[in-house]
Amino acid sequence: MLDHKKNMIDLLTGVKSSKQSYYSELKETITELEKKNMKLEIINDVTKGFNVNMSMEEMLRQVLEKLEHIVSFDRISLFLHEKQELVLTDFYPEDSFYFKVGTVLPRERSLYWQAIEENRAIFHSVSEEEAPFYHEEVAFQQLHLYSILCLPLYSKSRVIGVLSFGSKQGVKPLDEDISFLQQLGDQLAVCIENATLYNTVLRSKKEWEETFQAVLDMLIFVDLNHNILRFNPAVKDFFHMSEDEIYTKTCHDLLFSENESCPLEESYQTKEMSYQQLTMHNQRICDIYTYPVFNQAHEMYGVILYINDVTQHVHTQAQLLQSGKLAAIGEMAAGVAHELNNPLTAIMGNAQLLLRDVDDEGESFDLLKDIHKCGERSRKIIRNLLTFSRQEEYEFANCSINEAVEQVMSLIGYQIKQQNIQLTLKLAEGLPAVYGNLQQLEQIILNLLINSKDACEENETDQKRIELETTVEMIDERREVLLKVCDNGIGIDATKHKDIFHPFFTTKETMQGTGLGLSVSLGIAEAHEGLIEVNSEEGEGSTFTLRLPVATEGINEKQGG
């Protein structure tokens, strides 16, 4: 023990060596210590300097720059082991490439695969004279790399890839340098694994968020206290609110009125999916599905609301149902009309026979004349009812608006007069024809007259008036036939002028109207390349104007339905 200490003192004091050798050895020792410290600093700096947001190219650049004082390399590349394949993912410098990023290396005669299979660092010198053995040697030659060191990368005993260093100098690194590089590679493997896991989670999160944002129906995520935590853009569009406005509300305040039950409560209590169809504050009808959200301990911590606006679907179903009812009424009306024709024929026939035998000046003659006249009127009404209720594909042809008015008046004119409503007709003479379907145009006129009649009935004035007028005008270089229906009824609030043409919108009381008349009428008018205008003021009456283009030559070839 004493001899060992003495030898150490002699070595340090240089007793057994000359001054020159003493300083040389001391210098080498200091250089070696500095090199070891530098290696530790490099590993520490690489570990500290790495962050999950750093690109792999930036990481490789930092490693290569820090190594220039230890081992001189000109290029660094990274191949990752994914799905039993070795794929080139990154390299530095960025202009030192032969294989493109994404290239998959074959297993046979591959230097990189050999490093993985043998689980050790492999050094290889490239010879320009000998034929290439490894698959990668062609790339080495093109990049003028003559020394290659391949290090397998492991994380938690699992291979994640290969890190390779290339030098344009044909010099093999020292064993201690290779050992250091392997340690550095182990640290990089941990960093790469962490970055990969982070990016996988980040990508999954981004994909989920993009999916959440892309859904066209409304999605809202709430906590157990009804607080809104997240929602997609469809919610803002539906409620016409900003994000800040929505976040200040609870889910119940946003969606439901005080008198309505909240489907969230059912999910809170049962921890199961629930469904409810509700009418929102803006009168939109929505299907609401609630889905509880659980953590890993199967504890519910929130609920996802899936809200689907089904207003149009509900209205369409109701419209189809109403159309079915109307079709049934049409069939029934046609049947009733046919049944009425038989006794009506007998009444009119007998009245005519009796008129032949009765004196013109007698009292019975006037009575029989009235019977026959009423029969004629009844037959005309029945004929118009049959025409109006006829179910067939409508064909377009030149037709007269005045004729359509006269047909409708035979159906509803008497009823209007019985309501003590003064009905005035101003039908223009020589009115040009329009191209369309007479029965459909009659339906528009009938709907407008019924609406005017109902509006007048609700008006408390004693002088109730409806005026129907037809004219022709030049509108924007297009000749149009105009049909105006004016009344002094209760009128329509100006804020509702656009709504009255929507399906199922009505200002009438329940069971008084379906809200389909004006919607159907507008659809017919547009099919005839026309439109319906409204001019109304609450309490002052309304004027509805049907505009249709005048029929032109050649238009008769067109058909529609």
C-alpha positions in Angstrom: 0.0 0.0 0.0 2.8 2.4 0.9 4.7 1.4 -2.2 1.6 2.2 -4.4 1.3 5.7 -2.8 5.0 6.3 -3.3 4.8 5.4 -7.0 1.8 7.7 -7.4 3.7 10.6 -5.7 6.7 9.9 -7.9 4.5 9.9 -11.0 2.9 13.2 -10.0 6.1 14.9 -9.0 7.9 13.6 -12.0 10.7 11.9 -10.0 10.7 9.0 -12.4 10.4 11.1 -15.6 12.0 14.0 -17.1 10.4 17.5 -17.1 9.5 17.2 -20.7 7.7 13.9 -20.3 6.1 15.1 -17.2 4.5 18.1 -18.8 3.5 16.0 -21.9 1.8 13.4 -19.8 0.1 16.1 -17.7 -1.1 17.9 -20.9 -2.5 14.6 -22.3 -4.2 13.9 -19.0 -5.8 17.4 -18.9 -6.8 17.0 -22.6 -8.3 13.6 -21.8 -10.2 15.0 -18.9 -11.5 18.0 -21.0 -12.6 15.6 -23.7 -14.5 13.5 -21.2 -16.1 16.6 -19.6 -17.0 17.7 -23.1 -18.7 14.4 -23.9 -20.7 14.7 -20.7 -21.6 18.3 -21.6 -22.7 17.2 -25.0 -25.0 14.5 -23.6 -26.3 16.9 -21.1 -26.8 19.7 -23.6 -28.5 17.4 -26.1 -30.9 16.2 -23.3 -31.6 19.7 -22.0 -31.8 21.3 -25.4 -34.3 18.9 -26.7 -38.0 19.7 -26.6 -40.9 18.0 -28.1 -41.6 20.8 -30.5 -38.1 20.7 -32.0 -37.9 19.3 -35.5 -35.8 16.2 -35.9 -33.6 18.1 -38.4 -32.8 20.7 -35.8 -31.9 17.9 -33.3 -29.5 16.3 -35.7 -27.9 19.6 -36.5 -27.2 20.3 -32.8 -25.7 16.9 -32.4 -23.4 17.2 -35.4 -22.2 20.7 -34.4 -21.5 19.6 -30.8 -19.5 16.6 -31.9 -17.1 18.5 -34.1 -14.7 19.0 -31.1 -14.8 15.3 -30.3 -15.2 13.3 -33.5 -15.2 14.9 -36.9 -18.3 13.8 -38.9 -19.7 15.5 -42.0 -23.2 13.9 -42.1 -25.8 12.4 -39.8 -28.9 10.5 -40.7 -31.8 8.8 -38.9 -33.7 5.7 -39.9 -36.7 4.7 -37.8 -38.0 1.2 -37.3 -41.7 1.3 -38.1 -44.0 -1.7 -38.7 -41.0 -4.0 -39.3 -39.5 -1.6 -41.8 -36.5 0.7 -41.7 -37.5 4.1 -43.1 -35.3 7.2 -43.7 -36.9 10.0 -41.8 -34.2 12.7 -41.4 -30.7 13.8 -42.3 -28.4 16.7 -41.9 -27.0 18.7 -43.8 -30.2 19.0 -45.8 -28.4 19.0 -49.2 -26.6 15.7 -48.4 -29.1 13.2 -49.7 -29.2 10.3 -52.1 -32.2 8.4 -50.8 -35.4 10.5 -50.4 -37.1 10.8 -47.0 -39.5 7.9 -46.7 -37.2 5.4 -48.5 -37.6 1.9 -47.1 -34.3 -0.1 -46.9 -34.4 -3.7 -47.9 -33.1 -6.2 -45.3 -30.7 -8.0 -47.6 -27.2 -6.7 -47.7 -28.0 -3.7 -45.6 -25.5 -2.1 -43.3 -28.2 -0.5 -41.2 -30.2 -3.7 -40.8 -27.0 -5.5 -39.8 -26.5 -3.0 -36.9 -30.0 -3.9 -35.7 -29.7 -7.6 -36.1 -26.3 -7.8 -34.4 -27.3 -5.3 -31.8 -24.0 -3.4 -31.9 -22.3 -0.4 -33.4 -20.9 -1.2 -36.9 -18.1 0.8 -38.5 -17.6 0.5 -42.2 -15.0 1.9 -44.6 -16.1 2.6 -48.1 -13.7 1.6 -50.9 -13.9 3.1 -54.3 -11.9 0.2 -55.8 -14.0 -2.7 -54.6 -17.5 -3.4 -55.9 -20.2 -2.3 -53.4 -21.5 -5.0 -51.1 -24.0 -3.2 -49.0 -27.1 -1.7 -50.5 -26.2 1.7 -49.1 -22.7 1.9 -50.5 -23.8 3.5 -53.8 -25.3 6.4 -51.7 -22.0 6.7 -49.7 -20.0 6.9 -52.8 -22.2 9.6 -54.3 -22.0 11.6 -51.1 -18.2 11.1 -50.9 -18.5 9.4 -47.5 -15.7 7.0 -46.7 -16.2 6.2 -43.0 -19.6 5.1 -41.8 -20.7 4.4 -38.2 -24.1 2.9 -37.6 -25.6 2.8 -34.1 -28.7 0.9 -33.3 -31.2 2.9 -31.1 -33.0 1.3 -28.3 -35.7 2.6 -25.9 -37.0 0.3 -23.2 -35.3 -2.7 -24.8 -37.2 -2.0 -28.1 -35.4 -1.0 -31.3 -36.6 2.3 -32.6 -34.1 2.9 -35.4 -30.6 3.5 -36.6 -28.4 6.6 -36.2 -25.6 6.8 -38.7 -22.6 9.1 -38.9 -20.6 9.7 -42.1 -17.2 11.2 -42.6 -15.4 12.2 -45.8 -12.2 11.2 -44.0 -11.4 7.5 -44.0 -10.5 7.4 -40.3 -12.0 5.0 -37.8 -13.1 6.5 -34.5 -11.5 5.3 -31.3 -13.3 2.7 -29.3 -13.9 5.1 -26.5 -15.5 7.5 -29.0 -17.7 4.8 -30.4 -18.7 3.9 -26.8 -19.5 7.6 -26.2 -21.6 7.8 -29.4 -23.5 4.8 -28.3 -24.3 6.5 -25.0 -25.3 9.6 -26.9 -27.5 7.4 -29.2 -29.2 6.0 -26.1 -30.1 9.5 -24.9 -31.3 10.4 -28.4 -33.4 7.3 -28.5 -35.3 8.4 -25.4 -35.7 11.9 -26.8 -37.0 10.5 -30.2 -39.4 8.1 -28.4 -40.8 11.0 -26.3 -41.1 13.2 -29.4 -42.8 10.4 -31.3 -45.3 9.7 -28.5 -45.9 13.5 -28.1 -46.5 14.0 -31.8 -48.8 10.9 -31.9 -50.9 12.3 -29.1 -50.8 15.8 -30.6 -51.8 14.4 -34.0 -54.7 12.4 -32.5 -55.8 15.4 -30.6 -55.7 17.6 -33.7 -57.5 14.9 -35.8 -60.2 14.7 -33.0 -60.5 18.5 -32.9 -60.7 18.8 -36.7 -63.4 16.1 -36.7 -65.2 17.9 -33.9 -65.1 21.2 -35.8 -66.0 19.7 -39.2 -69.3 18.1 -38.0 -72.1 20.1 -39.6 -74.6 19.4 -36.8 -74.2 21.0 -33.4 -71.9 19.4 -30.8 -71.6 20.8 -27.2 -69.5 19.4 -24.4 -70.7 20.3 -20.9 -69.6 19.5 -17.3 -71.8 18.1 -14.6 -73.0 21.7 -13.7 -74.3 22.5 -17.2 -71.3 24.7 -17.9 -70.3 24.7 -21.6 -66.7 23.6 -22.0 -66.5 23.3 -25.8 -68.6 23.5 -28.9 -68.2 23.4 -32.7 -68.7 26.3 -35.2 -72.2 25.0 -36.0 -73.4 26.2 -32.6 -72.3 29.8 -33.3 -74.0 29.7 -36.7 -77.2 28.3 -35.3 -77.6 30.7 -32.4 -75.9 33.7 -34.1 -73.7 34.3 -31.1 -70.0 34.9 -30.5 -67.9 32.4 -28.6 -67.7 34.7 -25.6 -71.5 35.0 -25.5 -72.0 31.3 -25.6 -69.4 30.6 -22.9 -71.2 33.0 -20.5 -74.3 30.8 -20.7 -75.1 27.5 -19.2 -76.3 24.8 -21.5 -79.8 25.0 -20.1 -80.0 28.8 -20.7 -78.8 28.4 -24.2 -81.1 25.6 -25.3 -84.1 25.2 -23.1 -86.9 27.3 -21.6 -87.7 27.2 -17.9 -90.8 25.1 -18.6 -89.1 22.4 -20.6 -87.4 19.4 -19.1 -83.7 19.1 -19.8 -82.5 15.8 -21.4 -79.2 16.4 -19.6 -80.8 15.6 -16.3 -81.7 12.1 -17.4 -78.1 11.4 -18.5 -76.8 12.8 -15.3 -79.0 10.5 -13.3 -78.9 7.3 -15.4 -75.4 7.8 -16.9 -76.9 6.6 -20.2 -77.7 8.2 -23.5 -81.0 10.1 -23.7 -83.0 11.6 -26.5 -85.6 14.4 -26.8 -87.1 16.5 -29.5 -87.5 20.1 -28.5 -88.5 23.5 -30.0 -85.7 26.0 -29.4 -86.0 29.7 -28.5 -85.8 30.5 -32.2 -88.6 28.2 -33.0 -86.3 25.6 -34.7 -87.2 22.0 -34.0 -84.2 19.9 -33.0 -83.4 16.3 -32.1 -81.1 16.3 -29.0 -79.0 13.3 -28.0 -76.9 13.3 -24.8 -73.9 11.0 -24.4 -72.2 10.7 -21.0 -68.4 10.9 -21.0 -66.4 8.8 -18.5 -62.8 8.7 -17.4 -60.6 5.6 -16.9 -62.1 5.0 -13.5 -65.6 4.9 -15.2 -66.6 8.1 -13.4 -68.8 10.5 -15.4 -67.3 13.9 -15.8 -69.3 15.5 -18.6 -71.9 15.0 -21.3 -71.7 15.5 -25.1 -74.9 17.0 -26.7 -75.5 16.1 -30.3 -78.1 18.5 -31.7 -79.6 18.0 -35.2 -81.9 20.7 -36.7 -84.8 18.7 -38.1 -87.2 21.6 -38.7 -87.2 21.1 -42.5 -87.6 17.4 -42.1 -90.6 17.8 -39.7 -92.2 20.4 -41.9 -91.7 18.2 -45.0 -93.4 15.3 -43.2 -96.3 17.5 -42.1 -96.5 18.8 -45.7 -96.6 15.3 -47.1 -99.3 14.4 -44.5 -101.3 17.6 -45.4 -100.8 16.8 -49.1 -102.2 13.3 -48.5 -105.2 14.8 -46.7 -105.8 17.3 -49.5 -105.6 14.5 -52.1 -108.1 12.5 -50.1 -110.4 15.6 -49.9 -110.0 16.0 -53.7 -111.0 12.5 -54.3 -113.9 12.8 -51.9 -115.0 16.1 -53.5 -114.9 14.5 -56.9 -117.0 11.6 -55.7 -119.5 13.9 -54.0 -119.7 16.0 -57.2 -120.5 12.9 -59.3 -123.1 11.8 -56.8 -124.7 15.3 -56.9 -124.8 15.3 -60.7 -127.5 12.6 -60.8 -130.2 14.3 -58.6 -129.2 17.7 -60.1 -129.9 16.4 -63.6 -133.3 15.1 -62.5 -134.1 18.5 -60.8 -133.2 20.5 -63.9 -134.9 18.1 -66.3 -138.1 18.1 -64.3 -138.0 21.9 -63.9 -137.7 22.2 -67.7 -140.6 19.9 -68.3 -142.8 21.8 -65.9 -141.8 25.1 -67.4 -143.4 23.9 -70.8 -146.7 23.4 -69.2 -146.8 26.6 -67.0 -148.1 29.9 -68.1 -145.3 32.6 -68.4 -147.4 35.0 -66.3 -148.1 32.5 -63.6 -146.6 32.5 -60.1 -145.3 29.0 -60.6 -143.3 30.0 -63.6 -141.0 32.3 -61.6 -140.4 29.6 -59.0 -139.6 27.0 -61.6 -137.3 29.4 -63.4 -135.4 30.0 -60.1 -135.1 26.2 -59.6 -133.7 25.8 -63.1 -131.3 28.8 -62.7 -130.0 27.5 -59.3 -129.5 24.1 -60.9 -127.5 25.6 -63.7 -125.3 27.4 -61.1 -124.9 24.2 -59.1 -123.9 22.3 -62.2 -121.3 24.9 -63.0 -119.9 24.8 -59.5 -119.7 21.0 -59.6 -117.9 21.1 -63.0 -115.3 23.6 -61.6 -114.9 21.5 -58.5 -114.2 18.5 -60.6 -111.7 20.4 -62.7 -110.0 21.9 -59.6 -109.7 18.5 -57.8 -108.5 16.6 -60.9 -105.3 14.7 -60.0 -103.1 14.6 -63.1 -99.8 15.8 -64.4 -100.2 19.5 -65.3 -99.5 20.5 -68.8 -98.7 24.1 -69.7 -100.5 26.0 -72.5 -101.6 29.5 -73.3 -104.3 30.4 -70.9 -106.3 33.4 -69.6 -106.0 34.9 -66.1 -109.5 36.3 -66.5 -110.9 32.9 -67.2 -109.1 31.5 -64.1 -110.7 34.3 -62.1 -114.2 33.5 -63.4 -113.7 29.8 -62.6 -112.6 30.6 -59.0 -115.5 33.1 -58.5 -118.0 30.3 -59.3 -116.4 28.4 -56.4 -116.0 31.0 -53.7 -117.7 34.2 -55.0 -121.1 33.4 -53.4 -119.4 32.5 -50.1 -117.6 35.8 -50.0 -120.8 37.8 -50.6 -122.6 35.8 -47.9 -120.1 37.1 -45.4 -121.2 40.7 -46.2 -118.0 41.4 -48.0 -118.2 43.7 -51.0 -116.4 42.0 -53.9 -115.4 44.1 -56.9 -113.9 42.7 -60.1 -111.9 44.8 -62.5 -110.9 42.5 -65.3 -109.0 44.1 -68.1 -110.4 43.6 -71.6 -108.1 42.1 -74.2 -105.8 40.8 -71.6 -102.9 38.8 -73.2 -102.5 35.2 -72.5 -99.9 33.7 -70.1 -98.1 30.4 -70.6 -99.1 28.1 -67.8 -101.6 25.7 -66.3 -105.1 27.0 -65.7 -105.8 24.7 -62.7 -102.6 25.7 -60.9 -103.3 29.4 -61.6 -106.8 29.0 -60.2 -105.3 27.5 -57.0 -103.2 30.7 -56.5 -106.2 33.0 -57.0 -108.3 30.8 -54.7 -105.7 30.9 -51.9 -105.3 34.7 -52.2 -109.1 35.2 -52.1 -109.5 32.9 -49.1 -106.8 34.8 -47.2 -108.4 38.1 -48.0 -111.8 36.8 -46.9 -110.4 35.6 -43.6 -108.6 38.9 -43.0 -111.8 40.8 -43.7 -113.8 38.6 -41.3 -111.4 39.4 -38.5 -111.7 43.1 -39.2 -114.4 44.8 -37.1 -115.3 47.4 -39.7 -118.8 47.2 -41.2 -117.6 48.0 -44.8 -115.5 45.0 -45.7 -114.1 45.1 -49.2 -112.1 42.9 -51.6 -111.1 44.1 -55.0 -109.7 41.8 -57.7 -108.0 43.5 -60.7 -106.1 42.3 -63.7 -103.8 44.5 -65.8 -100.8 44.3 -68.1 -97.6 46.3 -67.6 -94.1 46.6 -68.9 -91.7 45.7 -66.2 -87.9 45.8 -66.9 -88.5 45.3 -70.7 -90.8 42.3 -70.0 -94.6 42.4 -70.5 -96.3 41.0 -67.5 -99.9 40.2 -66.6 -100.7 41.4 -63.1 -103.4 40.1 -60.8 -104.0 42.1 -57.7 -106.1 41.1 -54.7 -106.7 44.0 -52.3 -108.6 43.9 -49.1 -109.2 46.2 -46.1 -108.7 43.3 -43.6 -106.5 43.3 -40.5 -103.3 43.5 -42.5 -99.9 41.9 -41.7 -97.1 43.2 -39.5 -94.2 44.4 -41.7 -91.7 42.2 -39.8 -93.6 39.1 -41.0 -93.8 39.9 -44.7 -90.9 37.5 -45.5 -92.2 34.8 -43.1 -95.7 34.5 -44.6 -94.3 32.6 -47.6 -92.5 30.0 -45.4 -94.2 26.6 -45.1 -96.5 26.3 -42.0 -96.2 29.9 -41.0 -99.6 31.4 -40.3 -101.0 34.4 -38.5 -104.4 32.6 -38.1 -105.5 30.9 -35.0 -105.1 27.2 -34.4 -107.3 25.1 -36.6 -108.0 28.1 -38.8 -105.2 27.6 -41.3 -102.3 25.2 -42.3 -99.8 27.9 -43.3 -99.3 26.2 -46.7 -101.5 28.4 -48.9 -99.0 31.1 -49.7 -96.0 28.7 -49.7 -97.7 26.6 -52.4 -98.9 29.6 -54.3 -95.4 31.1 -54.4 -94.0 27.7 -55.6 -96.6 27.6 -58.4 -95.9 31.3 -59.4 -92.1 30.5 -59.6 -92.8 27.5 -61.7 -94.6 29.8 -64.1 -91.5 32.2 -64.1 -93.5 34.7 -62.0 -93.6 35.9 -58.5 -96.0 37.1 -55.7 -95.5 40.5 -54.1 -97.1 41.7 -50.8 -97.8 45.2 -49.6 -99.5 45.2 -46.2 -99.7 47.2 -43.1 -101.1 46.0 -39.8 -104.7 47.3 -39.4 -104.8 48.8 -42.9 -105.3 45.8 -45.2 -103.2 44.0 -47.7 -102.5 43.8 -51.4 -101.1 40.7 -53.0 -99.9 40.9 -56.6 -99.3 38.0 -58.9 -96.9 38.8 -61.7 -96.7 36.4 -64.7 -94.9 36.9 -68.1 -97.0 37.3 -71.2 -96.9 34.3 -73.4 -94.6 34.6 -76.4 -94.3 32.7 -79.7 -92.6 29.3 -79.4 -93.3 29.1 -75.7 -96.2 26.7 -76.3 -93.7 23.9 -76.9 -92.6 24.1 -73.3 -94.4 21.9 -70.8 -94.3 21.8 -67.0 -96.0 20.3 -64.1 
